[in-house]
Amino acid sequence: MRIATLPARIAWRYLWAKKSHSAVSAISIVSVVGVAVATAAIICVLSVFNGFKDILTDTTDLLAPDILVTPARGKTFADADSMTNIIGKIDGVKIAMPAVIDNALALYDSREMPVTLRGIVPKEYSRMTAIDSLFVAGSFFTNDASDREVAVSVGVAQQLGIGAEPDGIFLFAPKREGRVNMANPMNSFLTDSVGISGTFQSLQHDIDENSIICDISIARNLFQYTTEATAIEIETTAPDDLSSTAARIRDRLGASAIVKDRYQQQEANYRMVSIEKWVTFLLLSFILMIASFNIISTLCMLILEKQSSMSTLIAMGMTRRQIGMTFWWESIYVSTAGGVCGVVIGLALSLIQQHFGIIKLSGDPSVMIITAYPVVVEWTDILVAFLPVMIIGLATASISDAYARSRAAKLCPNHNHNAILFKKYSCFLSKLPKNNPYFCRFIKFIINLQNQL
């Protein structure tokens, strides 16, 4: 047995040895449990936020394009059809579709509300998105009547009172050119009357609240456009590598357009989830830091309890540094034990919830997107959760080390002679094989010899 590993071996024996006072044992258990509970809570909470992030990704995948191109200046692309053809020839682009998105006023059966009118190309939009599967009533535009029908979101249907067999709906938009005639304000608006093909629900609040989807020709006529478009929506051949395709489109169009992939389109929502996740992590880390105070108190009581053993070790020639390292290792063992137990418990609870959904969300399951708390375990979160455990463990270890050295200094102010004796003993011990039974007998002999003196 080498001298360098002796403090660690003594600390390991202290960890499992029976304490002379039951209070010390109880506080030691509380310390490990406190660290374990805080670590498990960190893993569970981080996994829940990962689940909410995946839910956000799944819902935005339903209608959001892989890549969205918008004008860098102004509101529209002057010749969107030509730009669409250019983008369609770029490597990695599967479908490129012009879109006109603007505000309008909807009127239905004496009820009115402002809406967001989304003009698209029906066939390409149906191929790019999951719009066909989102209808709760009716269906998407039929091919033979798509230029005179619209699809309304559930928010529009509820506010305007649109039933299962709807009548036509009126759309109003202000004229882009000319002045407003105060004597006849309605003359300043363009009006169109269209049928309703059905009602859809996308599970996205900003779309379900006030959206109406129509053929791009309806939107262009209402907003007085010819070949213009407010955006170009793109589906790629490699959805897992959107950044590369977006970079090629950005290089081709230059500074005239803003190119955003799916993540960048929902950047605000993803940032909000990420901020909430890491703020919660910091709060739980603070709770973990408070729980570590139990470790400090436990080790201080252990140091006081082991003063007689410390006197024995000093009499054998052990230095104050080695005495301090013994309790330094003791703190590391306690922190690591709590952290490992917490990781195992948190990982087990998260995996159970992820696969079985035991904890349910309150509310009506028929109108909810999910019925149980979403959980997704990411292995990087385990490393992140264990990081504060080790930092706090090193901090408490340094405090325990300093306190143990101070107590050792009071027990034996001059230990140079004992250090020489300890080197002699260690030379003898180093010749013994590991786990030699004579080692324990030799230690007991030294302790008895000191008691006799």
C-alpha positions in Angstrom: 0.0 0.0 0.0 1.4 3.3 -1.1 1.6 6.4 1.2 -0.2 8.6 -1.4 -3.4 6.4 -1.2 -3.5 6.1 2.5 -5.7 9.1 3.2 -8.2 7.9 0.6 -8.2 4.4 2.1 -8.7 5.7 5.6 -11.5 8.0 4.4 -13.2 5.1 2.7 -13.1 3.2 6.0 -14.5 6.2 7.9 -17.4 6.3 5.3 -18.6 2.8 6.2 -17.5 2.5 9.8 -20.0 2.7 12.5 -20.1 6.0 14.2 -19.8 6.3 18.0 -22.7 8.8 18.0 -25.9 7.9 16.2 -26.5 11.6 15.4 -23.5 11.6 13.2 -24.7 8.6 11.2 -28.2 10.1 10.9 -26.8 13.4 9.6 -24.5 11.6 7.2 -27.5 9.8 5.7 -29.4 13.1 5.5 -26.5 14.6 3.7 -26.4 11.9 1.0 -30.2 11.9 0.7 -30.3 15.7 0.3 -27.7 15.7 -2.5 -29.4 12.7 -4.2 -32.9 14.3 -4.1 -31.6 17.6 -5.5 -29.6 15.9 -8.3 -32.6 13.7 -9.2 -34.9 16.8 -9.3 -32.4 18.5 -11.7 -32.5 15.5 -14.1 -36.3 15.2 -14.0 -36.9 18.9 -14.6 -34.4 19.1 -17.4 -36.0 16.1 -19.0 -39.4 17.6 -18.8 -38.2 20.8 -20.5 -36.7 18.6 -23.2 -40.1 17.0 -23.7 -41.8 20.4 -24.1 -39.2 21.4 -26.6 -39.9 18.3 -28.6 -43.7 19.0 -28.4 -43.0 22.5 -29.8 -40.9 21.0 -32.6 -43.6 18.5 -33.5 -46.4 21.1 -33.6 -44.4 23.5 -35.7 -43.6 20.7 -38.2 -47.2 20.4 -39.1 -47.5 23.7 -41.1 -44.2 25.5 -41.0 -41.9 25.1 -44.1 -38.4 23.7 -43.8 -37.1 27.1 -45.0 -38.8 30.4 -45.2 -37.5 33.3 -47.4 -38.8 36.8 -46.8 -37.7 40.2 -48.2 -34.9 42.0 -46.5 -36.4 45.3 -47.4 -40.0 46.1 -48.1 -43.0 43.9 -47.7 -42.9 41.8 -50.9 -40.7 40.3 -53.6 -41.4 42.2 -56.8 -41.2 39.2 -59.1 -41.7 36.2 -56.7 -42.5 33.8 -59.5 -39.1 34.2 -61.1 -37.4 34.0 -57.7 -39.3 30.8 -56.9 -37.9 29.3 -60.1 -34.4 30.3 -59.2 -34.7 28.8 -55.7 -36.2 25.6 -57.1 -33.0 24.9 -59.1 -30.7 25.2 -56.0 -29.3 21.9 -54.8 -31.3 20.5 -51.9 -34.6 22.2 -52.7 -37.5 19.9 -53.4 -40.4 22.4 -53.6 -40.4 26.2 -53.7 -43.8 27.9 -53.4 -44.7 31.7 -53.3 -47.0 32.8 -50.5 -48.9 36.0 -49.8 -49.5 36.6 -46.1 -51.2 39.8 -44.9 -54.0 41.1 -42.7 -57.6 41.3 -43.7 -61.1 41.6 -42.3 -63.5 38.7 -42.3 -67.3 39.1 -42.2 -69.6 36.1 -41.6 -73.3 36.3 -40.7 -73.1 39.9 -39.2 -69.9 38.9 -37.2 -66.5 40.3 -38.1 -62.9 39.9 -36.9 -59.4 40.7 -38.2 -57.7 37.7 -39.7 -54.4 36.7 -41.2 -55.0 35.7 -44.8 -52.5 33.1 -46.0 -52.4 32.7 -49.8 -50.7 29.6 -51.0 -50.6 27.2 -54.0 -52.9 24.4 -52.8 -51.3 21.3 -54.5 -47.8 22.3 -53.4 -48.9 23.3 -49.9 -50.6 20.0 -49.4 -47.4 18.2 -50.3 -45.2 20.4 -48.1 -47.3 20.3 -44.9 -49.7 18.0 -43.0 -52.7 20.3 -43.7 -54.9 17.4 -45.0 -54.7 15.7 -41.6 -55.6 18.8 -39.5 -59.2 19.3 -40.5 -61.8 18.9 -37.7 -64.7 19.7 -40.1 -64.8 19.6 -43.9 -61.6 19.2 -46.0 -58.9 21.0 -47.8 -59.6 22.8 -51.1 -60.9 20.6 -53.9 -58.9 20.8 -57.1 -61.8 22.1 -59.2 -62.9 24.8 -56.9 -59.7 25.7 -55.0 -59.6 29.3 -56.4 -63.0 30.1 -54.7 -62.7 28.3 -51.4 -60.9 29.0 -48.1 -60.1 27.0 -45.0 -60.6 28.7 -41.6 -58.8 27.9 -38.3 -60.7 26.8 -35.2 -60.3 30.3 -33.7 -61.9 32.0 -36.7 -64.7 29.4 -36.7 -65.5 29.9 -33.1 -65.5 33.7 -33.1 -67.5 34.0 -36.3 -69.9 31.2 -35.4 -69.1 29.0 -38.5 -71.0 25.7 -38.3 -70.8 22.4 -39.9 -72.5 23.6 -43.1 -71.1 27.1 -43.5 -72.3 29.8 -45.9 -69.9 32.1 -47.8 -67.6 34.5 -46.0 -66.7 38.0 -47.0 -63.1 39.2 -47.0 -62.1 42.9 -46.9 -58.7 44.5 -47.4 -57.8 48.3 -47.8 -56.7 49.5 -51.2 -53.0 50.0 -51.4 -53.3 53.0 -53.6 -55.5 56.1 -53.4 -56.9 58.1 -50.6 -59.6 57.1 -48.1 -63.0 58.6 -48.9 -64.4 59.7 -45.6 -67.8 60.1 -47.1 -67.9 56.5 -48.2 -65.2 54.5 -46.3 -66.3 51.2 -47.8 -65.1 52.4 -51.2 -61.6 52.3 -49.8 -61.7 48.5 -49.4 -61.6 45.7 -51.8 -64.1 42.9 -51.1 -64.3 39.3 -52.1 -66.8 36.6 -51.3 -65.6 33.0 -51.1 -66.9 29.6 -49.8 -65.6 27.7 -46.8 -64.2 24.2 -47.5 -63.5 23.3 -43.8 -62.1 24.1 -40.4 -58.6 23.1 -39.4 -56.6 23.0 -36.1 -52.8 23.1 -36.3 -52.1 23.0 -32.5 -50.2 26.3 -32.9 -51.8 29.3 -31.1 -50.6 32.0 -33.5 -52.1 30.0 -36.5 -55.3 28.7 -34.9 -56.2 32.0 -33.4 -57.0 34.0 -36.6 -55.8 32.3 -39.8 -57.6 31.7 -43.1 -55.8 29.8 -45.8 -56.8 30.5 -49.4 -55.5 30.1 -53.0 -52.8 32.6 -53.8 -54.9 34.1 -56.6 -57.5 35.2 -54.0 -54.9 36.8 -51.8 -53.2 38.6 -54.8 -56.5 39.9 -56.1 -57.6 41.1 -52.6 -54.2 42.8 -51.9 -53.8 44.1 -55.5 -50.7 42.0 -56.3 -49.9 40.4 -59.6 -46.6 38.4 -59.4 -45.6 39.7 -55.9 -45.4 37.5 -52.8 -44.6 38.3 -49.2 -42.6 35.0 -48.7 -41.4 31.9 -50.4 -41.8 28.6 -48.6 -39.4 25.8 -49.3 -39.4 22.0 -48.7 -35.9 20.4 -48.8 -34.7 17.0 -49.8 -32.7 16.7 -46.5 -34.8 17.9 -43.5 -32.0 16.9 -41.1 -29.5 19.3 -42.8 -31.5 22.5 -43.2 -28.6 24.7 -42.4 -26.6 23.7 -45.5 -29.5 24.2 -47.8 -30.3 27.5 -46.2 -26.7 28.6 -46.6 -26.8 27.8 -50.4 -30.1 29.7 -50.8 -28.6 32.6 -48.8 -25.5 32.7 -51.0 -27.6 32.6 -54.2 -30.0 35.4 -53.2 -27.5 37.6 -51.4 -28.6 40.5 -49.2 -32.0 40.9 -50.9 -33.6 38.2 -48.8 -33.8 36.8 -45.2 -33.5 33.0 -45.1 -34.7 31.2 -42.0 -34.7 27.4 -41.3 -37.4 25.8 -39.2 -35.6 26.5 -35.9 -35.0 30.2 -36.8 -38.7 30.6 -37.6 -39.6 29.7 -34.1 -36.5 31.2 -32.5 -38.4 33.1 -29.9 -40.3 30.1 -28.6 -37.2 27.9 -28.5 -35.3 30.7 -26.7 -38.1 31.0 -24.1 -38.1 27.2 -23.4 -34.3 27.2 -23.2 -34.3 30.2 -20.8 -36.9 28.6 -18.5 -34.9 25.4 -18.6 -31.6 26.9 -17.5 -33.1 29.3 -15.0 -34.8 26.3 -13.3 -31.5 24.5 -13.4 -29.8 27.4 -11.5 -32.5 27.4 -8.9 -32.2 23.7 -8.3 -28.4 24.1 -8.2 -28.9 26.7 -5.5 -31.0 24.2 -3.5 -28.2 21.6 -4.0 -25.8 24.1 -2.6 -27.9 24.6 0.5 -28.1 20.8 0.9 -24.3 20.7 0.8 -24.3 22.5 4.1 -25.3 19.2 5.7 -22.1 17.7 4.3 -20.0 20.4 5.9 -21.7 19.9 9.3 -21.4 16.1 9.0 -17.7 16.2 8.3 -17.1 18.7 11.1 -18.8 16.4 13.6 -16.9 13.5 12.1 -13.6 15.3 12.6 -14.4 16.0 16.2 -15.4 12.4 16.7 -12.2 11.1 15.2 -9.8 13.2 17.2 -8.5 10.2 19.1 -7.8 8.4 15.8 -6.2 11.6 14.5 -3.9 11.6 17.5 -3.0 8.0 16.7 -2.2 8.8 13.1 -0.1 11.8 14.1 1.7 9.7 16.6 2.5 7.3 13.8 4.0 10.2 11.8 1.1 11.3 9.6 1.4 14.9 8.5 -1.3 17.6 8.9 -1.6 17.6 5.1 -2.4 13.9 5.1 -4.9 14.3 7.9 -6.6 17.1 5.9 -6.6 15.0 2.7 -8.3 12.2 4.6 -11.3 14.3 5.3 -11.0 15.9 1.8 -11.6 12.4 0.4 -14.4 11.8 2.9 -16.2 14.9 1.4 -15.6 13.7 -2.1 -17.0 10.3 -1.3 -20.2 11.7 0.4 -20.8 14.1 -2.5 -20.2 11.4 -5.2 -22.4 8.9 -3.4 -25.3 11.5 -3.3 -24.7 12.5 -6.9 -24.6 9.0 -8.2 -27.7 8.0 -6.3 -29.5 11.1 -7.5 -28.5 10.4 -11.2 -29.8 6.8 -10.9 -33.1 7.9 -9.3 -33.7 10.8 -11.6 -32.8 8.7 -14.7 -35.2 5.9 -13.6 -38.1 8.3 -12.9 -37.6 10.1 -16.2 -37.5 6.9 -18.2 -40.6 5.6 -16.5 -42.5 8.8 -17.3 -41.1 8.9 -20.8 -42.3 5.4 -21.7 -45.4 5.0 -19.5 -46.7 8.6 -18.8 -47.6 7.9 -15.2 -48.1 11.5 -14.2 -51.0 13.0 -16.1 -51.8 16.6 -17.0 -55.0 18.0 -15.5 -57.7 18.9 -18.0 -60.0 17.4 -20.6 -58.0 14.8 -22.5 -60.2 15.2 -25.6 -59.0 18.8 -26.1 -55.4 18.4 -25.0 -52.4 17.9 -27.3 -50.8 15.6 -24.7 -52.3 13.9 -21.6 -49.1 13.3 -19.6 -46.0 15.4 -18.8 -43.6 15.0 -21.8 -40.2 13.7 -20.8 -37.2 13.2 -23.1 -33.9 12.1 -21.5 -30.8 13.6 -23.0 -27.5 12.1 -21.8 -25.8 15.5 -21.9 -28.2 16.6 -19.1 -26.8 13.9 -16.9 -23.4 15.4 -17.2 -24.8 18.9 -16.6 -26.6 17.7 -13.5 -23.5 16.0 -12.1 -21.3 19.1 -12.7 -22.7 21.2 -9.7 -22.4 18.1 -7.5 -18.7 17.9 -8.2 -18.2 21.6 -7.8 -20.0 21.7 -4.5 -18.2 18.5 -3.5 -14.8 20.1 -4.1 -15.8 23.2 -2.2 -17.0 21.3 0.8 -13.8 19.1 0.6 -11.6 22.2 0.8 -13.5 23.4 3.8 -13.2 20.0 5.5 -9.5 19.8 4.6 -8.8 23.2 6.2 -10.8 22.4 9.4 -9.1 19.0 9.8 -5.7 20.6 9.5 -6.5 23.2 12.1 -7.7 20.5 14.5 -4.6 18.4 13.8 -2.3 21.4 14.5 -3.9 21.8 17.9 -3.5 18.1 18.7 0.2 18.0 17.8 1.9 21.4 17.1 5.3 19.7 16.4 5.1 16.6 14.3 8.4 16.5 12.6 9.7 13.6 14.7 6.5 11.7 14.1 6.8 12.3 10.3 10.2 10.5 10.4 8.6 7.5 12.3 5.8 7.4 9.8 8.2 7.1 6.9 9.7 4.1 8.7 6.3 2.5 9.3 5.3 3.2 5.7 8.4 1.4 4.4 7.4 -1.6 6.3 3.8 -1.4 5.2 4.8 -1.0 1.5 6.5 -4.4 1.6 3.2 -6.1 2.7 0.9 -7.3 -0.1 -2.5 -5.6 -0.4 -5.3 -6.9 1.9 -2.7 -8.5 4.1 -4.3 -9.5 7.5 -1.1 -8.5 9.3 -1.7 -4.8 8.3 -4.8 -4.5 10.5 -3.0 -6.3 13.4 -0.1 -3.9 13.0 -2.4 -0.9 13.2 -4.1 -2.3 16.3 -0.7 -2.9 17.9 0.3 0.8 17.4 -3.0 2.0 18.9 -2.6 -0.2 21.9 1.0 0.9 22.3 0.0 4.5 22.3 -2.8 3.9 24.9 -0.2 2.3 27.2 2.0 5.3 26.9 
